[in-house]
Amino acid sequence: MAATNFYLPYPSKIHLSPESHIRSSVPCASSLVGRAWLGDDLKKSVTVTGVSKRPLLLAESAGLEFLASARNCASSSSWVGGFSTQKGHWSGTVCSLKEQELHSQSFVLDSSEGAPEAQITQWSIEDEAVEEEPLSIVRDHQGDGALISFDVGDATNSADRVNLETDIFSGTDEAAVPSSSGLFIRNVEERKAVRTAWEKLVRWSRSWQLLNERRKNALKKTKKIVVLGGGSFGTAMAVLLARNKADMNVTLLLRDHAICQAINDHHMNLKYFPRHQLPKNVTATTDPREALQDAQYCVHAVPVQSSSEFLRSIAEHVPATLPILSVSKGLELSTLEMMSQVIPRALGNPRQPVAVISGPSFAIELMDELPTAMVAASRDKELARACQQLLASRYLRVNISTDVIGVEMAGALKNVLAIAAGIVEGMNLGNNCMAALVAQGCSEIRWLAEKMGAKSHTLSGLSGSGDIMLTCFVNLSRNRSVGVRLGSGEKLEDILSSMSQVAEGVATAGAVISLAKKYRVQMPVLTAVARILDNELTPKTAVLALMSLPQVEEV
């Protein structure tokens, strides 16, 4: 199907048969957009585009005939569209977009052979007259086709004008060529062919639209996903993905041979979820080559401080285009980097596709299919959308974002704040103190994250305020539990040695002091946590120091 694109000069006329089919129309400021499919079996095609630097407002006709003339008013964009004709009887609709509201008014116009031309010079819309340049409707009895023309006034700069250089016509007989810069269909048979071709096109376009939607659905086309790490959250993510698609292979890459064998033999991760049966399409291996072979997505669930070493050990098996979806929350202490920075560096590929997934979510509640909401963030919006399609289910809602810094920094720093909240709980300082401390901590997270480039609305959303509330106030939080035990008088070494899972906030707290100095941000609550963990302060002296800070204006 041949296609020719050209611009209209100003002022100009474009001539179209009423049997030509124009789909999608109308922009602003003296421009015309339309597409006409002409001739047998779509052998001829033409796209007509008017020159306009303003945004286009598109409308679509329900009928076969559709013409439009755009105008620009002081406070609205107006057009005429939806024409149909029979024996000199013309009808259509006047539409106007004014103050974000669409107004329309139908009109009927009769013209006879004695009066072949009629003009509409004034439209009345909701009792408000809009003066416009004339729209010319002309009946031309050349052969069996009627010729419609309408003027496009000159409302653009001369620099925008491009002369029309191409004439397109349909029909096998060159004698059917109309006047310059026109389109003309000359007989009834040809018009019937156009109708048939249009119907074919509609059916064809709908089928392709459905096919493209299926292609865009990442879950439908994904056959294998690998999950790095078999801890509680890595296992929960594997189960979530496996439940979403029973014929998809979800492979856990582990280091513990005993857990690996238990998953493959009994479909259970006895260390973290002894009462949960894993789906049969979840398997495990300790061989990175086997795990990553043919994988279409990779979920990273390895603790942050171990990630660089782990990723370097498997880098040779990771394809350069394999998307890595990180659910690890924290900052690498040695480099102060977020996971979206750690992953490409450790793999030796600065262009490795990376997305981060965060939000208020405990692994056990995902396993129990309790309602949950999370955020998938990536600078590549299509990758974020793919994460959404892979993870979303009847009990998990996934929002998407391009604010990677905001999502990651909120997810990392809330772990440090959760330790502070736990200390208050362990010292029995009361609910007033808890609320004041968490509120101050939220402000400190916002100050630092925004200095680093985060967006404020991200920090007040699921991955920010939502995750902070869950981690600070619920006993299932590992970081909060560390704080409670510190506030009760236990030593950090004893607490960490007794835990089977990593509390990311402990290492991230060390990074907070360095980041606060780097970005010149005052963070008294979060830096106090770091000093407690480094044995520079006791919980009691830290609380006294915070209470003795100067009283300042609320910001």
Secondary structure, DSSP 8 states (H G I E B T S, - for coil): ---EEEE--SSEEEEE-TTSEE-SB--SSS--EEEEEESGGG-EEEEEE----S----B--SSSB--EEEEE-SSEEEEEEEEEEETTEEEEEEEEEETTEEEEEEEEEE-BTTB-EEEEEEEEETTEEEEEEEEEEE---BTTB--EEEEE---S-GGG----------SS-GGG--STTB----SHHHHHHHHHHHHHHHHHHHHHHHHHHHHH-HHHH--EEEEE--SHHHHHHHHHHHHH-TTSEEEEE-S-HHHHHHHHHHS-BTTTBTT----TTEEEES-HHHHHTT-SEEEE-S-HHHHHHHHHHHGGGS-TT--EEE---S--TTT---HHHHHHHHHT-TT--EEEEESS--HHHHHTT--EEEEEE-SSHHHHHHHHHHH--SSEEEEEES-HHHHHHHHHHHHHHHHHHHHHHHTT--HHHHHHHHHHHHHHHHHHHHHTT--HHHHTSIIIIIHHHHHHH-TT-HHHHHHHHHHTT--HHHHHHT-SS--HHHHHHHHHHHHHHHHT---HHHHHHHHHHTTSS-HHHHHHHHHTS------
